[in-house]
Amino acid sequence: MLKISPKFVNSIINAESLEELFPLLQNAIELEHATIPPYLTALFSFKPNTEAEIRKVIHSIVIEEMLHMTIAANILNALGGKPDISNPNFVPNYPTHLPMGIGEGLIVGIEKYSPELVKNVFMEIEEPENPIVYEKTANKSALPSFRTIGEFYMALQKKIDELAPEKLPGDPARQVTSSFFDSNLLYPILTKHDAISAINIIVEQGEGTTTSPIDEEGELAHYYRFQELYVGKELVKNPTAPNGYSFSGPAIPFHPNNVQPIFPNTKANMLPEGSEERRQVDIFNNSYSDLLNGLHRTFNGEPEYLNNTIGVMFDLRLTSQKLAEMPFPGKKGYTIGPSYEFTKTLSEHEILS
């Protein structure tokens, strides 16, 4: 399982006020965001109209990571804090470690899709504290002395229960909801119970429960969805299997020739200034920055602005696919990948206090 620096969990345990939880919830927002560019890049690396089943799985996980980011922002707002998204320090400099020292030796980059990427990076990111072992998978010994992402969220849950009043002090008008998400998953965080229930959604969608790979909504947790892609078969109920499930469902085929050969961890400065290739990378990064700035506005007093960010996501996909078809100058056999570099912050008059 992934390790998390114990100081973050200890900071939660030792907190004596809600204000002391603000930076830790900001860390949670940063963590949920940090997984999105790697997942999106794998999704965008497929040639058009190919690998529909794999695309569907990754897309569903990206949407849920966006949900988790929004939930964490709602909780921070509910406690009286302010999410900080329009900030160059919010964006990881890939390849890099995940926020909060998660994974220690795990380096997360921006790469094309491959089964190895799924196993060595994506499954590592999403691995539960005690993954349930199903047929065709290998066991991994637990290391109980390490802190995990789940423990981080459980500690937050316990501390909010301990410190917060029943009615949370934040401005309800800052809460974000959207028809894009089910109202049972994204709802206003107004009470202590709301916050505790919302944290359960984040943990169970990512890890499942201790006894089942299925979350409360009846969906496979992220770890097991990625495991399906690596194994190449759906995980289905099987009463004859040791834990009630096995990878004996329909095949999930993968054809390597359907993946564009994008250069890993592309940066804008790798491409000549004034070239069409550099212009397209700059367009991508400007759209990515617009997305983050839009989310900053959404989480800081303009919740209705969330709908404006949906169109920006479409722009990112189109530009990324265009880049994936452009030969990388000076790197034979490679095309250009997205670089996820923050290029512009909101001006003061655009940020609501």
Buried (B, 14 or more C-beta within 10 A) or exposed (E): BBBBBBEBBEBBEEBEEBEBBBBBBBBBBBBBBBBBBBBBBBBBBBBEEEBEBBBEBBEBBBEBBBBBBBBBBBBBBBBBBBBBBBBEEBBBEBBEBBBBBBBEEBBBBBBBBBBEBBBEBBBBBBBBBBBBEBBBBEEEEEEEEBBBBBBBBBBBBBBBEEBBEEEBEBEEEBBBBBEBBEEEBBBBBBBBEBBBBBBBBBBBBBBBBEEBBBBBEEBBBBBBBBBBBBBBBBBBEBEEBEEBBBBBBEEBEBEEEBBBBBBBBBBBEBBEEEEEBBEBBBBBBBBBBBBBBBBBBBBBBBBEBBEBBEEBBEBBBEBBBBBBEBEBBEEEEBBBBBBBBBBEBBEEEEBEE
